[in-house]
C-alpha cells in the first residue's frame, strides 16, 4: 500500500495469546532455541518491549482490542 492510497485497506493480523508473562516464560535464549515461529514473528513484526493493559484479568484484557471504537 502506498501512502495516500485509500482504495486498498492494509492487511492487519492481531495475535492475542494467553499467559505469556515475559520473566517467567521467556528466559534468555528460550525463544531462539525452542520457539522459532514466535521468534520469527517478533523479529519481522511489531513487538512491544513495554506495554500496558487497561484491565487486569486475562479475558477482559484480550477482549479490549475487539471492542468497537468511535470514528
Secondary structure by P-SEA (a helix, b strand, c coil): ccccccccccbbbbbbbccccccccccccccccccaaaaaaaacccccccccccccccccccccccccccc
